[in-house]
Amino acid sequence: MTAQTRPSRLSKTDWLRTGLHVLASDGPSALRAEALARRMKTTKGSFYWHFADVPAFHAALIAHWEMAALAVLVETPEDDTPTGRLRHLAQNLACPGDGAAAVEPAIRGWSLSEPLAREALTRVDAARVSRLVALLRRIGVTNADMAHILRATAAGLALSDAPVTGAARMATLVDLILALR
């Protein structure tokens, strides 16, 4: 077998990306080694090369999602002003890119029965509120409830709206908050 015809090896990240996709499309009950291996057209051995067992995979999957969710909090938008940063973050929370839009509701649903997901979601939501509070304060809005309202609205829009509609609605809410200052 030549280097060109040899199949590439799956990485841990490949498994985690597929796991997030499966979680979003089929729910946490589909996060099983055999089902994932079939979907990825490989053997369970590949799965167990990267993860000791399914609970270890679940823990790694949750940690992977948490790291990606926290990375959004420090992104620099084109409009690198406090108002631009607030708008960018609020819209990204409501309508995350890179296929993450379906993952957030799935994580929220999974957190109802999975303690590790609940703990990660609690940390992510707290970090989001903290970042929103800081951005709001930089533009003169000192009522921390506004940060909680933005975070909760983003979660709700992620569950109910198409990406363009959710982003536009989030921008409207940010504009309303800015008009109140």
C-alpha positions in Angstrom: 0.0 0.0 0.0 1.5 3.3 -1.0 1.3 6.5 1.1 -1.3 7.8 -1.3 -3.7 4.9 -1.0 -3.2 4.3 2.7 -6.2 5.5 4.7 -5.3 8.3 7.1 -5.6 7.6 10.8 -8.4 9.1 12.7 -7.3 11.5 15.4 -8.9 12.1 18.8 -10.2 15.4 17.4 -11.9 13.5 14.5 -13.8 11.4 17.1 -14.7 14.5 19.1 -16.0 16.4 16.1 -18.1 13.4 15.0 -19.3 13.0 18.5 -20.6 16.6 18.7 -22.3 16.1 15.3 -23.9 12.9 16.5 -24.9 14.5 19.8 -26.6 17.3 17.9 -28.3 15.1 15.4 -29.2 12.0 17.4 -28.8 12.8 21.1 -26.5 11.4 23.8 -27.8 7.9 23.5 -26.1 7.6 20.1 -22.7 8.4 21.6 -21.6 4.7 21.7 -18.3 3.3 20.4 -19.8 0.9 17.9 -22.3 3.3 16.5 -19.7 6.1 16.2 -17.2 3.7 14.5 -19.8 2.6 12.0 -20.6 6.2 11.2 -16.9 7.0 10.7 -16.4 3.8 8.7 -13.8 2.4 11.0 -13.4 -0.2 13.8 -14.1 0.2 17.5 -10.4 -0.4 18.0 -9.8 3.1 16.6 -12.2 4.5 19.2 -10.5 2.6 22.0 -7.1 3.7 20.8 -8.1 7.3 21.8 -10.5 6.7 24.7 -10.3 4.2 27.6 -14.1 3.7 27.4 -17.4 5.4 26.5 -17.5 7.5 29.8 -14.0 8.8 29.0 -15.2 9.7 25.5 -18.2 11.5 27.0 -15.8 13.5 29.4 -13.5 14.4 26.5 -16.4 15.4 24.4 -17.8 17.7 27.0 -14.3 19.2 27.7 -13.9 19.7 23.9 -17.2 21.6 23.7 -16.4 23.6 26.8 -13.0 24.7 25.4 -14.6 25.8 22.1 -17.5 27.6 23.9 -15.0 29.5 26.0 -12.8 30.4 23.0 -15.7 32.4 21.6 -15.5 34.8 24.5 -12.2 36.2 23.5 -12.6 36.5 19.7 -11.8 39.9 18.2 -14.5 41.2 15.9 -13.9 43.5 12.9 -15.5 46.3 14.9 -13.1 46.1 17.9 -14.9 48.7 20.0 -16.7 47.9 23.2 -20.0 48.1 21.4 -18.8 46.0 18.5 -17.4 43.4 20.9 -20.7 43.2 22.8 -22.8 42.9 19.6 -20.4 40.3 18.2 -20.4 38.2 21.3 -24.2 38.4 21.8 -24.8 37.4 18.2 -22.3 34.5 18.4 -24.0 33.2 21.5 -27.3 33.2 19.8 -26.0 31.9 16.5 -22.6 30.2 16.8 -20.8 29.3 13.6 -19.0 26.2 12.4 -22.0 23.9 12.9 -22.1 24.6 16.6 -25.6 26.0 16.4 -27.2 22.6 16.9 -24.6 21.5 19.5 -25.5 24.1 22.2 -29.2 22.9 22.6 -28.0 19.3 22.6 -25.5 20.1 25.4 -28.2 21.9 27.3 -30.5 18.9 26.9 -27.8 16.4 27.9 -27.0 18.5 31.0 -30.3 17.5 32.4 -29.1 13.9 32.9 -25.3 14.1 32.6 -23.6 15.7 35.6 -20.3 16.4 33.6 -22.3 18.3 31.0 -24.2 20.2 33.6 -21.0 21.3 35.4 -19.4 22.3 32.1 -22.5 24.2 31.0 -22.6 26.0 34.4 -19.0 27.1 34.0 -19.5 28.2 30.4 -22.7 30.2 31.3 -20.9 31.9 34.2 -18.0 32.8 32.0 -20.4 34.2 29.4 -22.2 36.3 31.9 -18.9 37.5 33.3 -17.7 38.6 29.9 -21.0 40.2 29.0 -21.0 42.1 32.4 -17.5 43.4 31.6 -18.4 44.5 28.1 -21.6 46.2 29.3 -19.7 48.1 32.0 -17.2 49.3 29.4 -20.1 51.0 27.6 -21.8 52.4 30.7 -24.4 49.7 31.5 -23.9 48.7 35.1 -27.0 46.6 35.7 -25.6 43.0 35.7 -29.1 41.7 35.0 -28.7 42.8 31.4 -25.9 40.3 31.0 -28.1 37.5 32.3 -30.9 38.6 30.0 -28.5 38.6 27.0 -27.2 35.1 27.9 -30.7 33.7 28.5 -32.0 35.2 25.3 -29.1 33.8 23.3 -29.8 30.3 24.7 -33.5 30.7 23.8 -32.8 31.9 20.3 -30.3 29.1 19.7 -33.2 26.7 20.5 -35.9 28.4 18.4 -34.6 30.5 15.5 -32.9 30.2 12.2 -29.4 31.6 12.4 -30.0 34.8 10.5 -33.2 35.6 12.4 -31.6 34.8 15.8 -28.6 37.1 15.0 -30.8 39.9 13.9 -33.0 39.6 17.0 -30.0 39.5 19.2 -28.7 42.7 17.5 -32.1 44.3 18.2 -31.8 43.4 21.9 -28.3 44.8 22.1 -29.5 48.0 20.4 -32.3 48.3 22.9 -29.9 47.9 25.9 -27.6 50.5 24.4 -30.5 52.9 24.0 -31.4 52.5 27.7 -28.0 53.7 29.0 
